[in-house]
Amino acid sequence: MVKSGVRIAGNANRSEYYNQPLAVQLSNKSWIVVLTNADHTEGQPNQRVASRLHVSPNLTEGSWLPEVDIEHQPYGPSAGWAAPLYAPELERLYAFYTFNEGNITTMPGSNETCACQLVGGQWYRWSDDFGATWSAERMRVPIRVTSIDRENPWKGSVLQGWTVSKPIAVDGAVLMPYTKIGTYVQSHERQWVLRSDNVLTERDARKIRWTTWPDGDGGCGAADGSDEAEEGGLLDLGGGVVLFIFRSSGGRVNECV
């Protein structure tokens, strides 16, 4: 147990923004953390996602190795909000993150500059050497376009969204929460789950299958009637039951099962 906190982010480059550190333990008992980093503030064009490996099973001992870039484009597009998944049968580590793949910097049909760090959908890279290096190839998670996407400024041709929670494994499948955004910059939101039935066992990343839950067009909204339902997390309760918890702009925690 970490009783007093452990510093995981180096500051050799004097960065002022580190966010959302999420950790998993690997089969060799080491720990790896993925996180979002920028020079000064959230959403900068050079915002990146990186990993950092801890070489001891005890987080209060040992040392952190230097950060390794997962996605870093020094002049954009930006990447952020990485979530790790470890596939033990493959000894493969995945990092899922938001990536502005089209390097969108202006609003549709105008020269108005946009804050587009949440634009571009969900992408992933993988590591087969415990996070020492990451795949040269980047893959997109296919996400079904729904009504909330068609309401965004890009009419669904580009998605707005992100996740803040680690995927979970349930009965051999993987479930990952995802917040969709319907109104720029960040309002009118609904919760969804991205499910893969073979990411834990399929070595060819091109053959990984994904579906978007729930069925239909509406997603999961806030029970208090507020228009923002975001940043969900999943908990396996056993027996095929999964608890989905998320927050709303009404100041309440919401749930669906």
Secondary structure, 3 states (H helix, E strand, C coil): CCCCCCCCCCCCCCCCEEEEEEEEECCCCCEEEEEEEECCCCCCCCCEEEEEEECCCCCCCCCECCCEEEECCCCCCCEEEEEEEEECCCCEEEEEEEECCCCCCECCCCCCECCCCCECCEEEEEECCCCCCCCCCCEECCCCCCHHHHCCCCCCCCCEEECCCCCEEECCEEEEEEEEEEECCCEEEEEEEEEECCCCCCCCHHHCCCEEECCCCCCECCCCCCCCEEEEEEEEEECCEEEEEEEECCCCEEEEC
